[in-house]
Amino acid sequence: MNRATRASALAATTVLATTGALLTCTSAAGAATATATCTSPVFKRQFYANTTFSGTPKKTDCDSKIDQNWGTGAPATGLPSNYFSVRWTVTRDFGSGGPFSIPVETRDGLRVYLDGTRKVDIWKNVSTTQTKTVNITIPSGTHTLRFDFVNWTGAANVKADYLPRTSATVDTVKPLVPTGTSLTYDSSYQAKFSWTANKEMDLAGYRVYRRLQGTSYGTKPLATTTSTSYTDTTLPKNGAVYYYEVRAYDKAGNESAGTADKSVTTVDRTAPAAPTGIEDSWKPDYSDKVNLSWNGNTEADLAGYNVYRSTTGRPVALTAANRLNGDTPLAYSWYQEPLPQTGDTYYYVITAVDTHGNESAASGTAEFYTRDKTGPVDTAYNAKAVEDERGVTLTWDKSEVNSDDFVGYVVIRYDKPRTESGRTPVLVGEHIQGTSFTEAAPPPGTTHYYSVVAVDDSGNGGTPSVEMPVAVAGNSTPPPPVTGTTATAKENGVALSWDASDDPGLDHYRILRGTLVDGEWVYKPLIDGWTLKPKEFTDTHYLDRMAADGEQFRYSVIAVDQYGNQLTVETGAPVQDVTELDLRPDADAGPAMGDNPVGNLHGDVTGRVAWWLSSDTGANGSKVTGFNVYRWNPSTHVFDKVDTQARGDVAGWDYYDAALPKGTTTYYRVTATLADGTETDARETAIASVD
């Protein structure tokens, strides 16, 4: 809105940069005149120094909105504060027209005209603002609205508008069909559909519809927009013709009829469907010939089929090197050829090709298997075999020629030479990629005959190496004593370390732990908890994890060779004495140890302490109702109570110590609480935690 002030009259031409009809206005103040050009829907506003709108206006300008409050002052320079009038005029295209409301607030008089016909009439001198809303129907097309305001005496103010009524129960007038449609198809294969904006004031937007040639437009639009164009990025690239139309719709839900069809012929970038049914040509056994057949495609522009073959597995690459039919597609849905007997698996796929050169995805895969009866050309030259402390070691020269399917060498030991029949082969080495191999412990006291053979991925053997006889004496001498053994007491056990043995036949180490029994040292090997056999160590250190309770031990680390030869403590294996750290609770610490119905109390490295009941009652005959768990605190020399549990209806109980310290020994005591309110003596267990 442009509010008139007491400044001098307009002296220049003003152009509002909006679209619509242009109104040329003349303003006069005394002898001065000016021209104002107002662009619809902006109002032309004229000021008169009388109440009859007669004579030449004192001022003419443009106003975007009727909303003035001049109070008791003059509306503009050169005008009186009483007995003046102001006229607003606008001419615009209302599109399809329809129901409108004209709300007004005025002091003093206001009349509203549509194409010269009075629609609102409030025409009297008043002291308070009068309000009124009048509903009218504006026909389609271009019409003129005029608002005449008069102030006789006193304060002056006016506010007015014209608004479309958008209720679906009131507005049943459809928008006009959009005009000015155009359709383009660009190099990115997108269709741009555009049109001229509708003039309806209650326009909500546009609905774009698309249909394939030969079909009808559906009820659901392709897109809804408030713009005057839409770019279709979903248009199929299949060479078909598609039609577009646009419909305008208003806020009441009324939709116009569709525009005249605009069509586009799309580029064909759509490949045929992948052929089906070739999987049924697969054979589960070995084949000498390929017979392929598949279901024929039904595309109207089908040119034929390509056949691809590969031996490198799935998926088959669709390359010219793999294509069997050259550049000309097959015109039929079958294919035959002899199958090369190379021991490979052959994979076949089919594609369909149309007349535009579009090729489908690959079909399913048909597999055919062939036999490989030819060994590799690789040969182990200059093979030799000797026995030493490591066992029997074979060496040979790398083959001068190689097969693609070579996977390695095998070493075979025979009990007789090649010249004798009935010999028994023993495979002693396989998957050998280098040029040497050692059999660590062949049976001693006899002559063995060795051969090295190259093998392909089908298990075919190449030409064997020369035969290598070896009279195996074996070895009965144990490795020398292990040196540098140390045994260090830790809070969670005894840490052992030793020097690595340089014995060529070394296989592993064994650790003996000795304890005093009736004044004599008794040695036993550390046992593997899974196999229940002596543990075999290949490192040179080990933590013998156990509760630190001050016990004395004597350790011996023994080297064991491939034949199992080893020293004993009695035959010279060195020993190392160690006394554990003593982290046991104080002797007088409570709860005291004694009679207790808790059975099988034990702990593990996870911090779990578990037990069950060996008796349902305490020593006094009172029934067990629960348990208390205590943990020894070496800092305070007190057993802290860490858990209390009700007995419940279970057969076993446990406690998880989330605060279990690492790398030390933690002692626990468990007591039972009885129905008579008393607590039994305790049982004790310990956990030597990992570092």
C-alpha positions as CSV (number, residue, x, y, z in Angstrom):
1,M,0.0,0.0,0.0
2,N,1.2,3.6,-0.8
3,R,0.1,6.0,1.9
4,A,-0.5,9.6,0.7
5,T,1.4,12.2,2.7
6,R,1.4,16.0,2.8
7,A,4.4,16.1,0.5
8,S,4.3,17.8,-2.9
9,A,2.3,16.1,-5.7
10,L,3.8,13.5,-8.0
11,A,6.0,15.0,-10.6
12,A,7.3,11.9,-12.4
13,T,6.1,8.7,-14.1
14,T,6.3,5.5,-12.0
15,V,6.3,2.0,-13.5
16,L,5.8,-1.1,-11.2
17,A,7.7,-4.0,-12.5
18,T,5.0,-6.7,-12.4
19,T,3.0,-8.4,-15.1
20,G,-0.6,-7.5,-15.9
21,A,-2.7,-4.7,-17.3
22,L,-1.2,-1.1,-17.1
23,L,-3.3,1.8,-16.0
24,T,-2.1,5.4,-16.8
25,C,-3.0,7.9,-14.2
26,T,-2.9,11.7,-14.2
27,S,-2.4,13.7,-11.0
28,A,-2.8,17.5,-10.6
29,A,-1.9,19.8,-7.7
30,G,-2.7,23.3,-8.8
31,A,-1.3,23.7,-12.3
32,A,1.1,20.7,-11.9
33,T,0.2,17.3,-13.5
34,A,1.9,13.9,-13.4
35,T,1.3,10.5,-15.0
36,A,1.4,7.2,-12.9
37,T,1.3,3.8,-14.6
38,C,-0.1,1.1,-12.3
39,T,0.4,-2.6,-13.1
40,S,-2.6,-4.8,-12.4
41,P,-3.4,-6.0,-9.7
42,V,-2.1,-2.7,-8.2
43,F,-4.9,-0.2,-7.7
44,K,-5.0,3.2,-9.4
45,R,-5.8,5.7,-6.6
46,Q,-7.3,9.2,-7.2
47,F,-7.8,11.9,-4.6
48,Y,-10.7,14.5,-5.0
49,A,-11.3,17.7,-3.0
50,N,-15.0,17.0,-3.0
51,T,-17.4,14.2,-2.1
52,T,-18.8,13.8,-5.6
53,F,-15.7,12.6,-7.4
54,S,-16.1,15.6,-9.8
55,G,-13.5,17.6,-11.6
56,T,-9.8,16.8,-11.9
57,P,-8.3,14.6,-9.2
58,K,-5.9,16.5,-7.0
59,K,-3.5,13.5,-7.0
60,T,-3.2,10.2,-8.7
61,D,-0.8,7.4,-7.7
62,C,-0.7,3.5,-7.3
63,D,-1.7,1.6,-4.2
64,S,-1.1,-2.1,-3.6
65,K,-3.7,-2.4,-0.9
66,I,-6.7,-0.5,0.4
67,D,-5.9,0.1,4.1
68,Q,-5.8,3.8,5.1
69,N,-6.2,5.6,8.3
70,W,-5.9,9.4,7.9
71,G,-7.5,10.2,11.2
72,T,-8.6,13.9,11.2
73,G,-5.9,15.0,8.9
74,A,-5.9,15.6,5.1
75,P,-5.1,12.5,3.0
76,A,-2.6,14.5,0.8
77,T,-1.2,17.9,0.3
78,G,-3.7,20.2,-1.3
79,L,-6.7,18.3,0.0
80,P,-9.0,19.3,2.9
81,S,-9.3,17.2,6.0
82,N,-13.1,17.0,5.6
83,Y,-15.3,16.6,2.5
84,F,-12.8,14.7,0.3
85,S,-13.1,11.5,-1.6
86,V,-10.7,8.7,-2.8
87,R,-11.3,6.3,-5.6
88,W,-9.4,3.0,-6.1
89,T,-9.7,1.2,-9.5
90,V,-8.3,-2.1,-10.7
91,T,-8.9,-4.1,-13.9
92,R,-7.6,-7.7,-14.0
93,D,-8.2,-11.1,-15.6
94,F,-10.1,-13.3,-13.1
95,G,-9.6,-16.5,-15.2
96,S,-12.7,-18.7,-14.7
97,G,-14.1,-16.3,-12.1
98,G,-16.3,-17.6,-9.3
99,P,-17.5,-16.7,-5.8
100,F,-15.7,-13.8,-4.1
101,S,-16.2,-12.0,-0.8
102,I,-15.7,-8.2,-0.4
103,P,-14.9,-7.4,3.3
104,V,-14.9,-3.6,4.1
105,E,-14.3,-1.4,7.1
106,T,-15.1,2.3,6.6
107,R,-15.6,5.7,8.2
108,D,-17.4,7.4,6.5
109,G,-18.9,6.1,3.2
110,L,-17.8,3.4,0.8
111,R,-19.3,2.0,-2.4
112,V,-17.9,-0.9,-4.4
113,Y,-18.7,-1.5,-8.1
114,L,-18.1,-4.5,-10.4
115,D,-18.0,-3.4,-14.0
116,G,-20.1,-0.3,-13.0
117,T,-22.7,-2.3,-11.0
118,R,-22.8,-1.4,-7.3
119,K,-22.2,-4.3,-5.0
120,V,-21.5,-2.6,-1.7
121,D,-23.3,0.6,-0.4
122,I,-22.3,2.2,2.9
123,W,-23.0,5.8,2.3
124,K,-23.4,8.0,5.3
125,N,-21.5,10.3,7.7
126,V,-20.6,8.3,10.8
127,S,-18.4,8.7,13.9
128,T,-17.4,5.0,14.2
129,T,-16.1,2.4,11.7
130,Q,-18.7,0.4,9.9
131,T,-17.9,-3.2,8.7
132,K,-19.6,-5.4,6.2
133,T,-18.8,-8.4,4.0
134,V,-20.7,-8.9,0.7
135,N,-20.5,-12.2,-1.3
136,I,-20.5,-11.8,-5.1
137,T,-19.9,-13.9,-8.2
138,I,-17.4,-12.6,-10.7
139,P,-17.7,-14.0,-14.2
140,S,-14.8,-15.4,-16.1
141,G,-12.5,-13.1,-18.0
142,T,-11.4,-9.4,-17.4
143,H,-13.4,-7.1,-15.1
144,T,-13.0,-3.8,-13.3
145,L,-13.5,-3.2,-9.6
146,R,-14.0,0.3,-8.2
147,F,-13.9,1.4,-4.6
148,D,-15.3,4.9,-3.9
149,F,-14.6,6.3,-0.4
150,V,-16.0,9.6,1.0
151,N,-15.2,11.4,4.2
152,W,-17.7,14.1,5.1
153,T,-16.5,15.2,8.6
154,G,-14.3,13.9,11.4
155,A,-11.8,11.0,11.3
156,A,-11.3,9.1,8.1
157,N,-10.2,5.5,7.6
158,V,-11.0,2.7,5.1
159,K,-10.0,-0.9,4.6
160,A,-11.3,-3.2,1.8
161,D,-10.3,-6.2,-0.3
162,Y,-11.7,-8.7,-2.7
163,L,-11.1,-12.4,-1.9
164,P,-11.9,-15.7,-3.6
165,R,-14.1,-18.0,-1.5
166,T,-12.4,-21.4,-1.5
167,S,-14.8,-23.6,0.4
168,A,-15.7,-26.7,-1.7
169,T,-19.4,-26.2,-0.8
170,V,-19.3,-22.7,-2.2
171,D,-16.9,-22.8,-5.1
172,T,-17.8,-25.2,-7.8
173,V,-16.3,-23.3,-10.7
174,K,-13.4,-25.1,-12.4
175,P,-10.3,-23.2,-13.4
176,L,-9.8,-22.6,-17.1
177,V,-7.8,-25.0,-19.1
178,P,-4.2,-23.9,-19.1
179,T,-2.9,-22.5,-22.4
180,G,0.4,-22.0,-24.1
181,T,1.6,-25.6,-23.7
182,S,4.9,-26.7,-25.2
183,L,6.9,-30.0,-24.9
184,T,10.6,-30.5,-25.6
185,Y,12.8,-33.6,-25.4
186,D,16.5,-33.0,-24.6
187,S,19.7,-34.8,-25.1
188,S,19.5,-36.3,-21.6
189,Y,16.3,-38.0,-22.6
190,Q,14.1,-35.9,-20.4
191,A,10.8,-34.3,-21.4
192,K,10.1,-30.6,-20.3
193,F,6.4,-29.7,-20.4
194,S,5.5,-26.0,-19.9
195,W,2.4,-23.8,-20.1
196,T,1.2,-20.3,-19.4
197,A,0.1,-19.4,-15.8
198,N,-3.6,-19.4,-15.1
199,K,-5.3,-16.1,-13.9
200,E,-7.5,-17.6,-11.2
201,M,-6.9,-16.0,-7.8
202,D,-7.7,-19.2,-5.9
203,L,-5.4,-21.3,-8.1
204,A,-3.7,-24.1,-6.0
205,G,-1.5,-25.6,-8.8
206,Y,-1.3,-27.9,-11.7
207,R,-1.5,-31.7,-12.3
208,V,0.6,-33.2,-15.0
209,Y,-0.6,-36.5,-16.6
210,R,1.3,-38.8,-18.9
211,R,0.0,-41.8,-21.0
212,L,1.5,-44.3,-23.3
213,Q,0.2,-44.2,-26.9
214,G,-2.9,-46.4,-27.1
215,T,-3.8,-46.0,-23.4
216,S,-5.8,-43.5,-21.5
217,Y,-4.8,-41.1,-18.8
218,G,-5.0,-42.5,-15.4
219,T,-6.7,-41.0,-12.3
220,K,-3.4,-40.4,-10.6
221,P,-1.2,-37.5,-12.0
222,L,2.4,-38.0,-12.9
223,A,3.2,-34.9,-10.9
224,T,1.6,-32.0,-9.0
225,T,3.3,-28.6,-9.1
226,T,2.8,-24.9,-8.5
227,S,5.2,-24.0,-11.3
228,T,4.4,-23.6,-14.9
229,S,6.7,-26.3,-16.1
230,Y,7.6,-29.9,-15.2
231,T,10.6,-31.9,-16.3
232,D,9.9,-35.6,-16.5
233,T,13.0,-37.5,-15.4
234,T,11.2,-40.8,-15.3
235,L,10.4,-41.1,-18.9
236,P,11.2,-44.6,-20.2
237,K,13.9,-45.0,-22.9
238,N,12.0,-47.6,-24.9
239,G,11.3,-45.9,-28.3
240,A,7.6,-45.5,-27.4
241,V,5.3,-42.5,-27.9
242,Y,4.1,-40.8,-24.7
243,Y,1.4,-38.0,-24.4
244,Y,1.2,-35.3,-21.8
245,E,-1.6,-33.0,-20.6
246,V,-1.9,-30.5,-17.7
247,R,-4.9,-29.6,-15.6
248,A,-5.3,-26.6,-13.3
249,Y,-6.9,-27.1,-9.9
250,D,-8.0,-24.6,-7.3
251,K,-8.1,-24.5,-3.5
252,A,-11.7,-25.8,-3.5
253,G,-10.5,-28.9,-5.3
254,N,-12.0,-28.1,-8.7
255,E,-10.0,-29.3,-11.6
256,S,-10.0,-28.0,-15.1
257,A,-10.2,-30.1,-18.2
258,G,-6.9,-31.3,-19.7
259,T,-5.0,-29.5,-22.3
260,A,-4.6,-30.8,-25.8
261,D,-2.2,-33.7,-26.0
262,K,1.5,-33.0,-26.5
263,S,3.5,-36.0,-27.6
264,V,7.2,-37.1,-27.5
265,T,8.8,-40.1,-29.2
266,T,11.4,-41.5,-26.8
267,V,14.8,-42.9,-27.7
268,D,15.2,-46.6,-27.4
269,R,17.7,-47.4,-24.7
270,T,15.7,-50.3,-23.2
271,A,17.3,-53.7,-23.7
272,P,15.3,-56.8,-24.2
273,A,14.6,-59.1,-21.3
274,A,17.3,-61.6,-20.4
275,P,16.5,-65.0,-22.0
276,T,15.3,-67.7,-19.7
277,G,15.5,-71.5,-19.6
278,I,19.1,-72.0,-20.4
279,E,19.7,-73.4,-16.9
280,D,17.8,-76.5,-18.0
281,S,20.7,-77.3,-20.4
282,W,23.0,-78.0,-17.5
283,K,24.3,-81.6,-17.1
284,P,25.5,-83.0,-13.7
285,D,28.0,-85.3,-15.3
286,Y,31.0,-85.0,-17.6
287,S,30.1,-83.9,-21.2
288,D,31.8,-84.1,-24.6
289,K,29.3,-81.8,-26.4
290,V,27.2,-78.8,-25.5
291,N,23.5,-78.6,-26.4
292,L,22.0,-75.3,-25.3
293,S,18.3,-74.3,-25.7
294,W,16.2,-71.5,-24.2
295,N,12.9,-69.8,-24.3
296,G,12.5,-67.4,-27.2
297,N,12.1,-63.7,-26.5
298,T,8.9,-61.9,-27.7
299,E,10.1,-58.3,-28.2
300,A,8.9,-56.8,-31.5
301,D,12.3,-55.4,-32.2
302,L,14.3,-58.5,-31.3
303,A,17.3,-59.0,-33.6
304,G,18.6,-62.3,-32.1
305,Y,20.9,-63.8,-29.4
306,N,24.6,-63.8,-28.3
307,V,26.3,-66.8,-26.8
308,Y,29.1,-66.3,-24.3
309,R,31.5,-68.9,-22.8
310,S,34.0,-68.7,-20.0
311,T,36.1,-71.0,-17.8
312,T,36.8,-68.5,-15.1
313,G,33.6,-68.9,-13.2
314,R,30.5,-66.9,-12.6
315,P,29.5,-64.3,-13.7
316,V,30.5,-64.8,-17.3
317,A,32.0,-61.6,-18.7
318,L,30.1,-60.3,-21.7
319,T,33.2,-59.5,-23.8
320,A,34.0,-60.0,-27.4
321,A,36.6,-62.6,-26.5
322,N,34.0,-64.7,-24.7
323,R,31.3,-64.3,-27.5
324,L,31.1,-67.4,-29.6
325,N,28.8,-66.1,-32.4
326,G,30.9,-63.2,-33.5
327,D,29.2,-59.9,-34.5
328,T,26.1,-61.5,-35.9
329,P,23.3,-62.5,-33.4
330,L,21.9,-66.0,-33.7
331,A,18.4,-66.0,-35.2
332,Y,17.3,-69.1,-33.3
333,S,17.1,-70.1,-29.7
334,W,19.5,-73.0,-29.6
335,Y,23.3,-73.6,-29.9
336,Q,25.6,-76.6,-30.2
337,E,29.4,-77.2,-30.2
338,P,31.9,-79.9,-29.2
339,L,33.2,-79.3,-25.7
340,P,37.0,-79.1,-25.2
341,Q,38.2,-81.8,-22.8
342,T,40.6,-79.7,-20.8
343,G,39.4,-80.5,-17.3
344,D,37.8,-77.0,-17.0
345,T,34.2,-76.2,-16.1
346,Y,32.6,-74.3,-18.9
347,Y,30.1,-71.6,-18.2
348,Y,27.6,-70.5,-20.8
349,V,25.2,-67.5,-20.8
350,I,22.8,-66.1,-23.4
351,T,21.9,-62.4,-24.1
352,A,19.1,-61.0,-26.3
353,V,19.8,-58.1,-28.7
354,D,17.3,-55.7,-30.4
355,T,17.5,-53.9,-33.7
356,H,18.8,-50.7,-31.9
357,G,21.8,-52.6,-30.6
358,N,20.5,-52.8,-27.0
359,E,21.7,-56.0,-25.3
360,S,20.0,-57.6,-22.4
361,A,21.5,-58.8,-19.1
362,A,22.9,-62.3,-19.1
363,S,20.6,-65.2,-18.8
364,G,21.1,-67.8,-16.1
365,T,24.2,-70.0,-16.4
366,A,24.6,-73.5,-17.8
367,E,27.6,-75.4,-16.5
368,F,29.4,-78.3,-18.2
369,Y,32.2,-80.4,-16.7
370,T,35.1,-81.9,-18.6
371,R,37.7,-84.5,-17.6
372,D,41.3,-83.6,-17.1
373,K,43.5,-86.6,-17.7
374,T,46.8,-84.8,-18.5
375,G,49.3,-84.1,-15.7
376,P,51.3,-80.9,-15.5
377,V,54.6,-80.5,-17.5
378,D,56.4,-79.4,-14.3
379,T,59.1,-81.8,-13.2
380,A,61.4,-81.9,-10.1
381,Y,64.9,-82.1,-11.6
382,N,68.2,-83.2,-9.9
383,A,66.3,-84.5,-6.8
384,K,68.4,-85.7,-3.9
385,A,67.6,-87.1,-0.4
386,V,69.8,-87.3,2.7
387,E,69.2,-88.2,6.4
388,D,70.4,-85.9,9.1
389,E,69.3,-84.9,12.6
390,R,66.2,-83.2,11.2
391,G,65.0,-86.4,9.5
392,V,65.1,-87.1,5.7
393,T,65.5,-83.9,3.7
394,L,64.8,-83.9,-0.1
395,T,65.9,-81.1,-2.4
396,W,65.4,-80.5,-6.2
397,D,65.6,-77.9,-8.9
398,K,62.7,-75.7,-10.0
399,S,61.0,-77.0,-13.2
400,E,62.1,-75.3,-16.4
401,V,58.5,-75.4,-17.8
402,N,55.2,-74.8,-16.1
403,S,51.5,-75.7,-16.5
404,D,48.8,-73.1,-15.7
405,D,47.0,-75.7,-13.5
406,F,50.1,-76.6,-11.5
407,V,49.3,-76.5,-7.8
408,G,52.4,-77.9,-6.1
409,Y,54.6,-80.9,-5.5
410,V,53.9,-84.0,-3.5
411,V,56.5,-86.3,-1.8
412,I,55.7,-90.0,-1.8
413,R,57.6,-92.6,0.2
414,Y,57.6,-96.3,-0.9
415,D,58.7,-99.4,0.8
416,K,60.1,-101.0,-2.3
417,P,61.9,-99.7,-5.4
418,R,60.1,-99.1,-8.7
419,T,61.5,-102.3,-10.2
420,E,59.5,-104.4,-7.7
421,S,55.7,-104.9,-7.7
422,G,53.3,-104.6,-4.8
423,R,55.0,-101.6,-3.2
424,T,53.0,-99.4,-0.8
425,P,53.0,-95.6,-1.3
426,V,52.8,-93.2,1.6
427,L,52.0,-89.5,0.9
428,V,54.4,-87.7,3.3
429,G,54.2,-84.2,1.9
430,E,51.8,-82.2,-0.3
431,H,51.0,-78.7,-1.5
432,I,54.7,-77.9,-1.6
433,Q,55.5,-74.7,-3.5
434,G,59.2,-74.6,-2.9
435,T,62.0,-77.0,-3.8
436,S,62.7,-78.8,-0.6
437,F,60.9,-80.9,2.0
438,T,61.9,-82.7,5.3
439,E,60.1,-85.7,6.6
440,A,60.9,-85.3,10.3
441,A,60.4,-88.8,11.6
442,P,60.3,-91.6,9.0
443,P,60.3,-95.1,10.5
444,P,63.9,-96.0,11.3
445,G,65.8,-99.2,10.6
446,T,64.8,-99.7,7.0
447,T,65.3,-98.3,3.5
448,H,62.7,-96.0,2.0
449,Y,62.3,-94.9,-1.6
450,Y,61.3,-91.3,-2.2
451,S,59.8,-89.6,-5.3
452,V,58.8,-86.0,-6.0
453,V,55.8,-85.5,-8.3
454,A,54.2,-82.3,-9.7
455,V,50.4,-82.2,-9.4
456,D,47.7,-80.1,-11.1
457,D,44.4,-78.9,-9.7
458,S,42.7,-82.1,-11.0
459,G,45.0,-84.3,-9.0
460,N,46.9,-85.5,-12.1
461,G,50.6,-86.2,-11.5
462,G,53.4,-85.2,-13.8
463,T,56.6,-87.1,-14.5
464,P,58.1,-88.3,-11.2
465,S,61.5,-87.3,-10.2
466,V,64.4,-89.8,-10.0
467,E,63.9,-92.4,-7.2
468,M,65.8,-91.6,-4.1
469,P,66.6,-94.6,-1.7
470,V,67.5,-93.7,1.9
471,A,68.5,-96.2,4.6
472,V,67.0,-94.5,7.6
473,A,68.8,-95.1,10.8
474,G,66.7,-92.9,12.9
475,N,67.9,-91.1,16.1
476,S,67.8,-92.2,19.7
477,T,69.8,-89.4,21.2
478,P,67.8,-86.8,23.2
479,P,68.4,-83.1,22.6
480,P,70.9,-81.5,25.0
481,P,69.8,-79.9,28.2
482,V,67.8,-76.7,27.9
483,T,69.8,-73.7,29.3
484,G,68.9,-70.4,30.8
485,T,65.8,-71.6,32.7
486,T,64.4,-69.1,35.2
487,A,61.4,-69.5,37.5
488,T,60.0,-66.3,39.1
489,A,57.2,-66.2,41.6
490,K,54.3,-64.0,40.6
491,E,51.1,-63.0,42.4
492,N,49.2,-65.3,40.0
493,G,51.7,-68.2,39.6
494,V,55.2,-68.9,38.4
495,A,56.7,-67.3,35.3
496,L,59.1,-69.6,33.4
497,S,61.5,-68.7,30.6
498,W,64.4,-70.5,28.9
499,D,66.8,-70.3,26.0
500,A,65.8,-71.7,22.7
501,S,67.3,-75.1,21.9
502,D,69.5,-75.3,18.7
503,D,68.9,-79.0,18.3
504,P,68.1,-79.7,14.6
505,G,65.5,-82.3,15.5
506,L,63.7,-80.2,18.0
507,D,59.9,-80.7,17.9
508,H,58.7,-79.1,21.1
509,Y,59.4,-78.4,24.8
510,R,57.8,-80.2,27.8
511,I,57.6,-78.6,31.4
512,L,57.9,-80.8,34.5
513,R,56.7,-79.5,37.8
514,G,58.1,-81.2,40.9
515,T,56.6,-81.3,44.3
516,L,57.9,-82.8,47.6
517,V,56.2,-86.0,48.5
518,D,57.4,-87.7,51.7
519,G,60.6,-85.7,51.4
520,E,61.3,-86.7,47.8
521,W,60.7,-84.7,44.6
522,V,58.1,-86.1,42.3
523,Y,57.9,-84.7,38.8
524,K,54.9,-84.6,36.5
525,P,54.4,-82.9,33.1
526,L,52.0,-80.0,32.8
527,I,48.8,-81.5,31.3
528,D,46.7,-80.0,28.5
529,G,43.1,-79.7,29.9
530,W,41.5,-80.6,26.6
531,T,43.6,-83.6,25.4
532,L,44.6,-84.7,29.0
533,K,48.1,-85.3,27.5
534,P,51.3,-83.5,28.3
535,K,51.4,-79.9,27.0
536,E,53.7,-79.3,24.0
537,F,55.3,-75.8,24.1
538,T,57.0,-74.1,21.1
539,D,57.6,-70.7,22.8
540,T,60.4,-70.1,25.3
541,H,58.2,-68.7,28.1
542,Y,55.2,-69.8,30.0
543,L,53.2,-68.6,33.1
544,D,52.2,-71.6,35.3
545,R,49.1,-69.8,36.6
546,M,48.0,-71.0,40.1
547,A,47.0,-69.5,43.4
548,A,49.9,-67.9,45.3
549,D,49.9,-69.8,48.6
550,G,53.6,-70.0,49.4
551,E,54.1,-73.6,48.1
552,Q,57.6,-74.7,47.0
553,F,58.1,-76.2,43.5
554,R,60.9,-77.4,41.3
555,Y,60.7,-77.0,37.5
556,S,62.5,-78.6,34.6
557,V,62.1,-77.6,30.9
558,I,63.0,-80.4,28.6
559,A,63.5,-80.4,24.8
560,V,61.8,-83.2,22.8
561,D,62.9,-84.2,19.3
562,Q,60.9,-85.6,16.4
563,Y,61.3,-89.1,17.6
564,G,60.2,-88.3,21.1
565,N,63.7,-88.5,22.6
566,Q,64.1,-86.4,25.7
567,L,66.1,-86.1,28.9
568,T,64.7,-86.7,32.3
569,V,65.7,-85.1,35.6
570,E,67.4,-88.3,36.4
571,T,69.4,-88.2,33.1
572,G,70.6,-84.7,33.3
573,A,67.7,-82.3,32.7
574,P,68.4,-79.2,34.9
575,V,65.9,-78.0,37.5
576,Q,65.0,-74.7,39.0
577,D,63.6,-74.2,42.5
578,V,61.0,-71.6,43.3
579,T,58.8,-70.7,46.3
580,E,55.5,-69.1,45.5
581,L,54.5,-65.8,47.0
582,D,52.2,-66.3,49.9
583,L,49.0,-64.2,49.4
584,R,46.8,-66.3,51.7
585,P,44.5,-64.6,54.2
586,D,45.7,-64.1,57.8
587,A,45.3,-67.2,59.9
588,D,42.8,-65.6,62.2
589,A,40.8,-63.8,59.5
590,G,37.0,-64.3,59.7
591,P,34.7,-65.8,58.8
592,A,36.6,-68.8,60.1
593,M,37.1,-71.9,58.2
594,G,35.2,-75.0,59.5
595,D,32.2,-77.2,59.1
596,N,30.1,-76.0,56.1
597,P,27.4,-77.6,53.9
598,V,28.8,-75.8,50.8
599,G,30.2,-78.2,48.3
600,N,32.5,-78.1,45.3
601,L,33.4,-74.4,45.8
602,H,35.6,-73.3,42.9
603,G,36.5,-70.2,40.9
604,D,37.7,-69.5,37.3
605,V,39.6,-66.7,35.5
606,T,36.3,-65.0,34.5
607,G,35.7,-64.0,38.1
608,R,33.0,-66.6,38.7
609,V,32.8,-68.3,42.0
610,A,30.4,-71.3,42.0
611,W,29.2,-73.9,44.5
612,W,26.4,-76.3,45.4
613,L,25.2,-77.9,48.6
614,S,26.6,-81.1,50.0
615,S,24.0,-81.0,52.8
616,D,20.6,-79.4,53.1
617,T,21.3,-78.3,56.7
618,G,24.0,-76.9,58.9
619,A,25.8,-78.9,61.6
620,N,23.0,-77.8,64.0
621,G,20.3,-79.3,61.8
622,S,18.9,-75.9,60.8
623,K,18.0,-75.6,57.1
624,V,20.1,-73.6,54.7
625,T,18.3,-70.5,53.6
626,G,21.0,-68.5,51.8
627,F,24.7,-67.7,51.4
628,N,27.2,-64.9,52.0
629,V,30.3,-64.4,49.8
630,Y,33.4,-62.7,51.2
631,R,36.5,-61.5,49.3
632,W,39.9,-61.1,51.0
633,N,41.1,-57.5,51.1
634,P,45.0,-57.6,51.4
635,S,45.1,-53.9,52.1
636,T,42.9,-54.0,55.2
637,H,43.5,-57.7,56.0
638,V,39.7,-58.2,56.3
639,F,37.3,-60.4,54.3
640,D,34.8,-57.9,52.8
641,K,31.3,-59.2,52.3
642,V,30.6,-58.8,48.5
643,D,27.4,-60.7,48.0
644,T,24.4,-62.2,49.8
645,Q,22.1,-64.6,48.0
646,A,18.9,-66.4,48.9
647,R,18.9,-70.1,48.5
648,G,15.9,-70.1,46.1
649,D,14.7,-73.1,44.1
650,V,17.9,-73.9,42.3
651,A,20.6,-76.6,42.6
652,G,23.7,-74.4,42.1
653,W,24.8,-70.9,42.9
654,D,27.5,-68.5,41.6
655,Y,28.9,-65.0,42.1
656,Y,30.6,-63.0,39.3
657,D,33.3,-60.6,40.6
658,A,33.2,-57.7,38.2
659,A,36.1,-56.1,40.2
660,L,38.4,-59.1,39.9
661,P,41.9,-57.6,39.9
662,K,44.3,-58.7,37.1
663,G,47.5,-60.6,37.5
664,T,47.1,-61.6,41.1
665,T,45.5,-64.2,43.4
666,T,42.2,-63.3,45.0
667,Y,40.7,-65.5,47.9
668,Y,37.0,-66.0,48.5
669,R,35.1,-67.5,51.4
670,V,31.5,-68.7,51.3
671,T,29.2,-69.3,54.3
672,A,25.7,-70.6,54.5
673,T,22.9,-68.7,56.4
674,L,20.5,-70.9,58.3
675,A,16.8,-70.8,59.1
676,D,17.5,-70.2,62.8
677,G,19.4,-66.9,61.9
678,T,22.9,-68.3,62.4
679,E,25.8,-68.4,59.9
680,T,28.0,-71.4,59.3
681,D,31.8,-71.5,59.1
682,A,33.3,-70.8,55.7
683,R,34.8,-72.7,52.8
684,E,37.6,-71.1,50.8
685,T,38.7,-70.9,47.1
686,A,41.0,-68.7,45.1
687,I,41.3,-67.3,41.6
688,A,44.7,-66.7,40.0
689,S,43.7,-64.1,37.4
690,V,45.4,-63.5,34.0
691,D,47.6,-60.4,33.5
